[in-house]
């Protein structure tokens, strides 16, 4: 069941009960196991969680970029304007990728082609999806480079990726993703490996572009500071499942799932001078190769009871737009970061 807060803007993407498994020699890895969420037009939805919880696999599943074998989307629906993307042909998906739905990958240096110039790579997108000739594609590329605040675009358009800084390469990735004015932009850890000044510039750029063009953003991150800065709604993932979803203000002030509370309390605070060390979540993420009985977080949860180890909690609503899958939600506890 996908959940969404009340919003007058239309739903552009609805993911329901998505399951993506990887079939390996060591067993079946249930990387995404029943994930549901929706995205409204012009909205930023953040998907957060520890490394290995299924965030990036979810985003790759939306674009059907899961390598097969060993990966396979085994069930669920991914509806873009009501049409299930899992029913589309490979050719139809090629027309959607980069045009209607674009993605900023985690590491631009490995995502950009090292032997093509910036202009050639952005121009290639325009020639494929907009049938531009090379002259028009170059003119449009210059416009986009200016839009993402790349200095001296007339010279940078003929630069190769290795000639650009990390922040500049990330801007090129954003420019390429926005070349065809997509309706949805998937940003997978867009500020990874960037210094804090460049991070702020990239986030400001994404926010300005969202407000200007109405593009919806799916933000994949483990950085809750970025979430607070960018998102309107947050989906918390753990062990391939959604464990909590709420408006960003509600999630930070009233976290209900013990895992969400642990993530928030592990953040450093500038106003707490007595804090000697960060609070950590004990234990490790469970193996997704074996079927998990009960709540996946139970072995690490200080509130876990007998029921948590035998029954899997379903999503329950606690207030408008706030959903949690927990037998013992923290209805009275407030995170230290609130």
N, C-alpha and C positions, 0 to 999 in steps of 0.2 A: 504494500500500500504506500503510495507516494503521499507526502504531506506537504502542505504549504500554508503560509499565513494568508489571511485575507488580503487580496491585492486586486485593484481594479485593472491592472495591466494584464494583457493576455499571457497565458502560459506558452512559451515557445519550445520548451523541452520537458518531457515527462518520462522519467526512468522508473520502471516498476518491476520489482522482484528480480533484479539482474543478478545472474550467477555466471561467473567466469572462472573456469577451472583449468589447471595445467596438469597434464598427464605425464608424469616423469617415471623413471625407473624405480624411484623410492616410494612412489605412491601418487595419489591425486592431491594436488594442492588447491584448496578452495580459497583462492585469492579474494574473490568477491562472492559473497554467499547470501543473496537476498537483499541487495541494495535498492532503495527507492528514494527518489527525491524529484523535485520539479524546479524549473527556473522560469521566472517571469521576464518579460521584455524589459530591458534596461536595468535589470537587477544584478547585483553581485552576490553569488552564493559561494561561501568558502567551505571546502571539505578538508577537515583537519584530523590529525591523528599521528601516532608514532610511525616511524619507518617500518614498512612491511605490513601496514594495516589494510592496504588495498586501494589507496587513493589514486595512484597513477594508473593502476590497472583499470579502475573505473573510467578514467578519462580516455584511455586508449580504447576501451570497449565502446564508448560512445561513437568514436570515429571508425570503429571496426579495424583497428590497427594491431590486434592481437595476433602474434605469430602462431600459425597453425601448420603442423604441430610445433610445440606441445600444447599450446593454449586453445581454448574453445569456449565460446559463449554458449552455455548449455541450456539456458532458459531465460525468460523475462522479456520485456519489451522496452524499446527506446524510441519514444514517439517524438518526432520533430514536426510541429504543426499538425499533429494528429496522425502522421504517417510513420509506421514502424520502420526504423532504419534497418532492422534485422531482416526485413523482407526485400530490401533493395538489392539490385544486382551490383557486382563489383564496379561496373562502368558507371552506374548511377552514383555510387559512393565516391568515386573519383571526381565526379562533377560537384558533389556537395563539399568534400574536403577542400579547404582553402578558399571556398567561395561563400557558402552559407554558414559553415562551421569551421573556424580556424583554431590553430593551437600554437602556443608559445612553449617550446620544449625547454627542459630543465637546464641544459648546457648548450649555449649557442655555438661554441667552438666546435662541438661534435655534430651539431645539427646543420650548420652552414656548409656548403660545398667549398672546400679550400681552393679549388682550381677555377672557380667562377667569380667574377666581380660581384659586388653588391647589386649593381644595376642589372646585371644579367639574371641574377637569381630572383629579384623582385619582378623584373620584366617577364620572366618565364611564367610566373603566376598570372600576370595580366594577359599574356598571349593565349594561355590555355583557357582561362575562364571568361575573358572579356573579348577574345578574338581581336586584340589590338595588334596593329603592325608595330615594327620595332621602334619607329619614330614616336608614335603615340605612347607606347609603353614606356619609353625613356622619359617623356615629358611627365607622364603620370607618376613615375618613380620619383622624379625630382620633387613633385608636390608632396608625396607621402614622406619623403625624407625630411622635408621642411616641417611637416605636420608633427613628426616625432622629435623635433628639435635637434637634429643632427647638424652641427656647424659645418659651413662650407660644403653644402650638398653637391654643388657642381663638381667638386673634386673627389668627394667621398664616394660618389656613384661609381667611379672607376677603380675603387680600392678593393683589395682582396681581404677576406676576414682576418688574416694574421696581421694585417696592417692597422687594425682597429683595436681600441681598448675593450675590456670586458663590458663596460657600460655601453659603449658604442655598438658592440655586437648585439647586445640585448635589444637596443633600440632598432637595429636592423631587423631582428626577429619580429619585433612588434610591428614594424612597417610592413614586413612581408605578410604577417597574419591579417593586417587591416587593409591590404591592397584592394580587396574586392568588397569592402564594406560588409563584413560578415554579420549575421544576426547573433551569433554566439562566439565568444572568444574563450578558449580553454587555456588557462595560464598555469603551467605545472612548475611550481617553485620558481617564479620569474625573477626573484632577487637573490637566488643562491650564488654564493661566491662573490657578491658585490659588496663594496664597502658601504657604510651606512649612509653616506652622502648620496652616492649613486642610487642606492636602494630607494631613498626618499624621492629622488627625481623620477625613477621608473614608476613608482606607485602614483605619484602626482600625474604623470603622463597618462597612465591607464585610466585614472579617475576622470581626467579631463576628456579623454576620448570617449569614455562611456557616456558622460553627460552630454557630449556634443553629438554623438552619432546614435545613441540609444541602444548600443550593443550590450547584450547580456554577457556577464563574465562568470565563468566557473573557475574559482581560485583554489588551486591545490597547494597546500602549504602545511608546515608544522609550526610556523612562526605565528603565535597568537597576537603579537604586536602588529603584524601585517593584517591579520584578520580584523582587529579593532579599528584599524585605519581605513580599510577598504570595503568590508562586507556589510550587507544589510541582514543576511541570514547565514546561519552556520549549521553545517552537518558534521557531527562527530562520528568518526569511524573507529571501530576496534575489531581486529581479527576478521575482517571482511564484511562486517555488518554495521549498520547504522545503529548507534546506541542513544543518540540524542540529537534533536534539531530544535532550533529556536532563533528568534530575532537576536541580533548580536548583543544588544543591550541586556536582554533577559539572560542570555547565556553567561555573560560576564558577572552579572549581579546575582543571579539565582541559578547556579548550575545544579542540576538534579541528579545526574549520574555520578557515582564515585570516581569514575575514570576522568570525566570532564573536570571535576573538582581537583583531581590530582594534576592534570595538565596545567590548570590555572595556578595552582599553588607552587608549581615548579618554576614559574616565571620570576626573574629577579625584580625587586622593587626598589625604586630610588628613595621612597619615603620611609623605608624601614631600616634605620641605622643599626638596630640590634640584631638583624638577621646575619648569622655567622656563615651559614651555608644554605644552599638551595634545598627545598624539600623534594625528595625523589619518590617515584612510585616503585615500591618493592617488586621484585620478581621480574620476569621477562614475558614478552608476548608469546602466547602458546603456538605450538606447531600447527600449521594449517593442513598438514598431511593426514591427520587423523580427525575423525568426526568428533566435534566437541559436544559433550553432554552438559546441559544446563547453561548457565551464563559463562561466557568465555573469560570474563574478568574476575570470576569468583576466586581463583587461587591468589589473586593479588589484592582483593578487596577487603578492607577492614570491617565492612558491614555485612559480609556474606553469611548467610544462614544455610540450613540444611536444604531448603527449597532451591537455593541458588545453584546447588551442585547437581540437581536432577531435572529441573524444569527450565526451559529456555524462556526468558521473559519476552513478551510481545510489546510493541510500542503502545503506550498509553498517553492520552492527552492530559496535560496539567496546565490549564490556562490556554488562552488564545495563541495558537501557533507554536506551542511548546510541547514537544513529544519526547518521551524517554522510555527506554526498554530496561527496566530495573524493578526488582521486587521490593527494594528498600530505597526509594529515591530520597535525596536530601532535601525534603520540602522545607526544613527549618534552618538548614545550614547555608551560610554565605561564604563564598570563596574569599581568601585573603586579598585577592587582587581586585575585588569589587570596589 
